[in-house]
Amino acid sequence: MARVIIVPDSLALPRSQTMRIEALVVDAAGNALEGREIRWASSDTVRVRVAPGGTITASEVGWSLVRATSEGKADSVKVMVTQ
């Protein structure tokens, strides 16, 4: 596996809104690799919570980095929470 890519690569979400983001696991040629386990995490769970399937919930105004990890590779996206 070459890398993990989160789509979208940046995000602003109003407080109390929910949205699903996607993480793609790709090989060195950019081909999608199916069936790979992805772990999700938020750097600030007070502002942004993330569920195992990539659904994020904006809770408090501010920002958080949401990270997707698979097989030791990771990508992150900055999520801005607005009023």
Buried (B, 14 or more C-beta within 10 A) or exposed (E): EEBBBBEEEEBEBEBEEEBEBEBBBBEEEEEEBEEBEBEBBBBBEEBBBBEEEBEBBBBEEBBBEBBBBBEEBBBBBBBBBEE
